[in-house]
Amino acid sequence: MKSIIPNSLTALNLILGIGAIIATINGDFYQAALFIVAAMISDGLDGRVARYLNASSEFGKELDSLCDLVSFGVAPAILAYVFLLKDLPGVIGYFIAAFFATCGALRLARFNVNTGIVKGYFMGLPIPAAGCVLATFIMLGIKPPGPIFPIMVIICAYLMVSTIKYPDFKGQGEKIRMIPVGITIFISGYILFGINCTIGTLLFVPFFAYALFGILNTLFGLFEIKSAT
């Protein structure tokens, strides 16, 4: 019976993801993005509640992955497509959206397989973070010219299946280097104060900063290894 509460939160994640898709179809991009962010909050709570109640189960883990694929893989892909990717020539926008959703599925499958192997960090950008980067950017209401947005979608998709190490904030794992932290804070501050301070901006900056920090921290780690050899 204890599993009902965390599983209900996981199901809520899925319900919010479906809400995001419906809002996108209705042309309400801001609401769709809010649904995706709310789904991330629900997704973050279910595991914590399950551990608190000692109700973790294999069923719950599988259900979580299925719901995550909808809320953070399919819903953001559809949102990105309707928002801007559909305006690209031919079927390019379709394939970029499909690429994002597919990378999300691969990310979840790899995570499930490597749960007992990869510890102390996330291998690749977690799918909730990737989905929320796109969703919160769309909340800004900015349609950048040229290939900027499509490239952003492609980069977020690649980061999910990459081997870049992202901190899980549990105090262990990949070393957090101060120079990447400083660069990330500087760029994030520039974005925060360079754009009108709205709810969308406040939500976008943390997700963008997390995605950027993993890249910078990994690059500086490679430089350290090369300089030591």
C-alpha positions as CSV (number, residue, x, y, z in Angstrom):
1,M,0.0,0.0,0.0
2,K,2.9,2.4,0.7
3,S,3.8,2.3,-2.9
4,I,0.6,4.0,-3.9
5,I,1.8,7.4,-2.9
6,P,5.1,7.5,-4.9
7,N,3.5,5.7,-7.9
8,S,0.7,8.3,-7.8
9,L,3.4,11.1,-8.1
10,T,4.9,9.2,-11.0
11,A,1.6,9.0,-12.7
12,L,1.1,12.7,-12.1
13,N,4.3,13.2,-14.0
14,L,2.7,11.5,-16.9
15,I,-0.6,13.4,-16.6
16,L,1.3,16.7,-16.7
17,G,3.3,15.5,-19.7
18,I,0.0,14.7,-21.5
19,G,-1.2,18.2,-20.4
20,A,1.9,19.7,-22.1
21,I,1.2,17.9,-25.3
22,I,-2.5,19.1,-25.3
23,A,-1.5,22.6,-24.5
24,T,1.0,22.6,-27.4
25,I,-1.7,21.4,-29.8
26,N,-3.9,24.2,-28.5
27,G,-1.1,26.7,-29.2
28,D,-0.5,27.6,-25.6
29,F,3.3,27.2,-25.5
30,Y,3.7,29.0,-22.2
31,Q,1.3,26.6,-20.4
32,A,2.8,23.6,-22.1
33,A,6.3,24.6,-20.8
34,L,4.8,25.1,-17.3
35,F,3.4,21.6,-17.4
36,I,6.8,20.2,-18.3
37,V,8.5,22.0,-15.4
38,A,5.7,20.8,-13.1
39,A,6.2,17.3,-14.3
40,M,9.9,17.6,-13.4
41,I,8.9,18.6,-9.8
42,S,6.6,15.6,-9.6
43,D,9.4,13.4,-11.0
44,G,11.8,14.7,-8.4
45,L,9.4,13.9,-5.5
46,D,8.4,10.4,-6.4
47,G,11.8,8.8,-5.8
48,R,12.4,10.8,-2.6
49,V,9.0,9.8,-1.2
50,A,9.6,6.2,-2.2
51,R,12.9,6.1,-0.3
52,Y,11.3,7.9,2.7
53,L,8.5,5.4,2.9
54,N,10.9,2.5,2.0
55,A,8.6,1.7,-0.9
56,S,11.1,1.6,-3.8
57,S,10.4,-1.2,-6.3
58,E,11.4,-2.3,-9.7
59,F,7.8,-1.6,-10.9
60,G,8.2,2.0,-9.7
61,K,11.5,2.4,-11.5
62,E,10.1,1.1,-14.8
63,L,7.0,3.2,-14.5
64,D,9.1,6.3,-13.8
65,S,11.1,5.8,-17.0
66,L,8.0,5.3,-19.1
67,C,6.5,8.5,-17.7
68,D,9.8,10.4,-18.1
69,L,9.9,9.6,-21.8
70,V,6.5,11.1,-22.4
71,S,7.0,14.2,-20.2
72,F,10.6,15.1,-21.0
73,G,11.2,13.3,-24.3
74,V,8.0,13.4,-26.4
75,A,6.3,16.5,-24.9
76,P,9.3,18.8,-25.3
77,A,10.0,17.4,-28.8
78,I,6.4,18.2,-29.9
79,L,6.6,21.6,-28.2
80,A,9.8,22.4,-30.0
81,Y,8.4,21.2,-33.3
82,V,5.2,23.3,-33.1
83,F,7.0,26.3,-31.7
84,L,9.6,26.7,-34.4
85,L,11.0,23.4,-35.9
86,K,8.0,23.0,-38.2
87,D,9.1,26.2,-40.1
88,L,12.3,24.5,-41.3
89,P,12.4,23.3,-44.9
90,G,11.0,19.9,-45.7
91,V,11.1,17.3,-43.0
92,I,14.2,18.7,-41.2
93,G,12.2,19.9,-38.3
94,Y,10.4,16.6,-37.9
95,F,13.7,14.7,-37.8
96,I,15.3,17.1,-35.3
97,A,12.3,16.6,-33.0
98,A,12.3,12.9,-33.5
99,F,16.1,12.9,-32.8
100,F,15.5,14.6,-29.4
101,A,12.8,12.1,-28.4
102,T,14.9,9.1,-29.5
103,C,18.0,10.3,-27.6
104,G,15.7,10.7,-24.6
105,A,14.7,7.1,-24.9
106,L,18.3,5.9,-25.3
107,R,19.3,8.0,-22.2
108,L,16.6,6.4,-20.1
109,A,17.5,2.9,-21.3
110,R,21.2,3.4,-20.6
111,F,20.4,4.9,-17.1
112,N,18.3,1.8,-16.2
113,V,21.1,-0.6,-17.3
114,N,23.9,1.4,-15.6
115,T,22.1,2.1,-12.3
116,G,24.4,-0.3,-10.4
117,I,27.5,0.7,-12.3
118,V,27.5,4.5,-12.6
119,K,27.3,6.1,-9.2
120,G,28.0,9.6,-7.8
121,Y,27.2,11.4,-11.1
122,F,24.9,11.3,-14.1
123,M,26.4,10.0,-17.4
124,G,24.9,12.4,-19.9
125,L,22.4,15.2,-19.3
126,P,19.4,13.8,-17.4
127,I,16.3,13.8,-19.6
128,P,14.3,16.0,-17.2
129,A,17.0,18.7,-17.4
130,A,17.2,18.4,-21.2
131,G,13.4,18.7,-21.6
132,C,13.2,21.6,-19.2
133,V,16.0,23.5,-21.1
134,L,13.9,23.5,-24.2
135,A,10.6,24.2,-22.4
136,T,11.9,27.1,-20.3
137,F,13.6,28.6,-23.3
138,I,10.3,28.5,-25.2
139,M,8.7,30.2,-22.2
140,L,10.9,33.2,-23.0
141,G,8.8,33.8,-26.1
142,I,12.0,34.3,-28.2
143,K,12.2,32.9,-31.7
144,P,15.9,33.3,-32.5
145,P,16.8,33.7,-36.2
146,G,18.6,31.1,-38.3
147,P,19.6,27.7,-37.0
148,I,20.1,28.8,-33.4
149,F,17.1,27.0,-31.9
150,P,17.4,23.8,-34.0
151,I,21.1,23.6,-33.0
152,M,20.0,24.0,-29.3
153,V,17.6,21.1,-29.7
154,I,20.3,18.9,-31.3
155,I,22.9,19.8,-28.6
156,C,20.5,19.0,-25.8
157,A,19.7,15.7,-27.5
158,Y,23.3,14.8,-27.9
159,L,24.1,15.7,-24.3
160,M,21.6,13.1,-23.1
161,V,23.5,10.3,-24.8
162,S,27.0,11.7,-24.3
163,T,29.4,10.5,-21.6
164,I,29.7,13.9,-20.1
165,K,29.5,13.6,-16.3
166,Y,26.9,15.8,-14.5
167,P,26.9,16.2,-10.7
168,D,24.1,14.5,-8.8
169,F,24.7,16.9,-5.8
170,K,25.1,14.0,-3.4
171,G,28.6,15.0,-2.4
172,Q,30.5,12.3,-4.3
173,G,31.4,11.5,-7.8
174,E,32.8,13.9,-10.4
175,K,35.0,16.7,-9.1
176,I,33.4,20.1,-9.3
177,R,36.0,22.5,-10.6
178,M,36.0,26.2,-9.7
179,I,36.9,27.7,-13.1
180,P,33.9,26.1,-14.8
181,V,31.7,27.2,-11.9
182,G,32.9,30.8,-12.3
183,I,32.3,30.8,-16.1
184,T,28.9,29.3,-15.7
185,I,27.9,31.9,-13.1
186,F,29.2,34.7,-15.3
187,I,27.3,33.5,-18.4
188,S,24.1,32.8,-16.4
189,G,24.3,36.2,-14.8
190,Y,24.7,37.8,-18.2
191,I,21.6,36.0,-19.4
192,L,19.6,36.7,-16.3
193,F,20.2,40.5,-16.3
194,G,20.4,40.8,-20.1
195,I,16.9,39.6,-20.6
196,N,13.8,40.9,-18.9
197,C,13.5,39.2,-15.6
198,T,10.4,37.0,-15.9
199,I,9.3,33.7,-14.6
200,G,10.6,32.1,-17.8
201,T,14.0,33.7,-17.4
202,L,14.3,32.6,-13.7
203,L,13.4,29.0,-14.7
204,F,15.5,28.9,-17.9
205,V,18.8,30.1,-16.3
206,P,19.3,27.2,-13.8
207,F,18.6,24.5,-16.4
208,F,20.8,26.1,-18.9
209,A,23.5,26.6,-16.3
210,Y,23.4,22.9,-15.3
211,A,23.7,21.8,-19.0
212,L,26.6,24.2,-19.6
213,F,28.4,23.4,-16.4
214,G,28.7,19.7,-17.3
215,I,30.3,20.5,-20.6
216,L,32.8,23.0,-19.1
217,N,33.6,20.8,-16.1
218,T,34.3,17.8,-18.3
219,L,36.5,19.8,-20.7
220,F,38.6,21.2,-17.8
221,G,38.9,17.7,-16.4
222,L,40.4,16.6,-19.7
223,F,42.8,19.5,-19.7
224,E,43.9,18.5,-16.2
225,I,44.6,14.9,-17.3
226,K,46.6,16.1,-20.4
227,S,48.7,18.5,-18.3
228,A,49.4,15.8,-15.8
229,T,50.8,13.4,-18.4
